[in-house]
Amino acid sequence: MTARPSLHTIPHPGLAGGPVYLDYNATTPVDPRVAEAMLPHLTDLFGNPSSSHPYSEQPRAALEQARGQVAALIGARPREVLFTASGSEADLLALRGAVLADDRPRPHVITQATEHPAVLQTCHALQRLHGARVTVLPVDGDGLVEPAALAAALDEDTVLVSVMAANNETGALQPISDLAALAHQHGALLHCDAAQAVGKIGVDVEALGVDLLTVVGHKMYAPKGVGALYIRDGVELEPVVYGGGQERGLRAGTENVALAVALGTAAELAARDLASGEPARLAALRDGLHQRLAHGLPGRVHLNGSAERRLPNTLNVSIDGVLGHDLLTVAPEIAASTGSACHSGTHTPSPVLTAMGLDADHALAAVRLSLGRWSTPTDIDTAATTLIKASIP
Ligand SMILES: Cc1ncc(COP(=O)(O)O)c(C=O)c1O
């Protein structure tokens, strides 16, 4: 396997001595460089960025620098980036904000079946609380939305179309620029939850043609509890938190400068990773793992989702004859996710895989292996050996 060494070759302290971490799509370790950058804002630089005395100067400048760093990563203008407390909150601001700012009596929202619950549940809430009409588009066997299906669903009441850039379970990459063009032809906005895409692949709001785009810190080596929403200049939204005029009056609350700095630093590090071939390094490791599994378990390993239209770090496979949950239980050497959700001890198939047409047996056999900045060839070797051994009766 030819893999370039990781940019950040020093092992992460949080991974030392633990199982091989293959769950970067669930969350990423905080990059020590990110932690270092935010630290002064938890200690000495305590000032309120809105104050008018010297204590505010560095926090205010740091906040604006962070905004610029996030904007640069996604091809936006700094004033188009608004910090939030999570990806879920950014999704809420985008969807609820767009629907409530529109004065059509029966607003229509279009989304698709494999969205994150932050989008799907917000759509349900808009239906329940605000009389919105919601259309959920199906996906094909690769988990992709057919643009023709969107074209057929758009009508004169459609306020917003919300489709994710990359799926968290399969890595499937949606045809966002085609969908955005269609939405715009019908006068609708396009929101894109890019939680899983930003930092892993190039994301450019102009090239995609999106109006709103969600960024999530803990998927890109910043801490949990920080996100951002890109809001194209001129797009009107109802605020998500009312109060002081922070964040252009759309999200009141004294800004969390430390977390904004963390996200800004993470964005700058991500831009460096993208420029230096990290996606290709991860794709080579990921494909090596897939090949090892397919070779070690002949005829039993089935890729879920498209091999091509996919994030470079994500491998979702169903292995015949095993249950993903049981497999990971007998393979404590690795930390990964399954294609099922556990409710009170009962495993139900993942709605994402079910929407792609997988039957319950294949969905329950799925494991999601997602790689990241500290993944090494040795990790892949351990994971392949362990999973093969655990899958042989
Ligand atoms: C696609 C997607 N959207 C939104 C979120 C929610 O982000 P947060 O955990 O910051 O609310 C996640 C995280 O799991 C995600 O994978």
The ligand as an SDF file (V2000), in Angstrom:
LIG
                    3D

 16 16  0  0  0  0  0  0  0  0999 V2000
  -24.4340   15.3050    8.2970 C   0  0  0  0  0  0  0  0  0  0  0  0
  -24.4930   15.8640    9.6780 C   0  0  0  0  0  0  0  0  0  0  0  0
  -25.2270   16.9630    9.9140 N   0  0  0  0  0  0  0  0  0  0  0  0
  -25.3230   17.4970   11.1420 C   0  0  0  0  0  0  0  0  0  0  0  0
  -24.6580   16.9470   12.2110 C   0  0  0  0  0  0  0  0  0  0  0  0
  -24.8670   17.5480   13.5750 C   0  0  0  0  0  0  0  0  0  0  0  0
  -23.7760   18.2550   14.0510 O   0  0  0  0  0  0  0  0  0  0  0  0
  -23.7010   18.5770   15.6400 P   0  0  0  0  0  0  0  0  0  0  0  0
  -23.3590   17.2910   16.3050 O   0  0  0  0  0  0  0  0  0  0  0  0
  -22.6170   19.6110   15.7660 O   0  0  0  0  0  0  0  0  0  0  0  0
  -25.0200   19.1070   16.0310 O   0  0  0  0  0  0  0  0  0  0  0  0
  -23.8700   15.8100   12.0110 C   0  0  0  0  0  0  0  0  0  0  0  0
  -23.1500   15.1870   13.1470 C   0  0  0  0  0  0  0  0  0  0  0  0
  -23.3560   14.0540   13.5080 O   0  0  0  0  0  0  0  0  0  0  0  0
  -23.7760   15.2540   10.7060 C   0  0  0  0  0  0  0  0  0  0  0  0
  -23.0580   14.1440   10.4650 O   0  0  0  0  0  0  0  0  0  0  0  0
  1  2  1  0
  2  3  1  0
  2 15  2  0
  3  4  2  0
  4  5  1  0
  5  6  1  0
  5 12  2  0
  6  7  1  0
  7  8  1  0
  8  9  2  0
  8 10  1  0
  8 11  1  0
 12 13  1  0
 12 15  1  0
 13 14  2  0
 15 16  1  0
M  END
$$$$
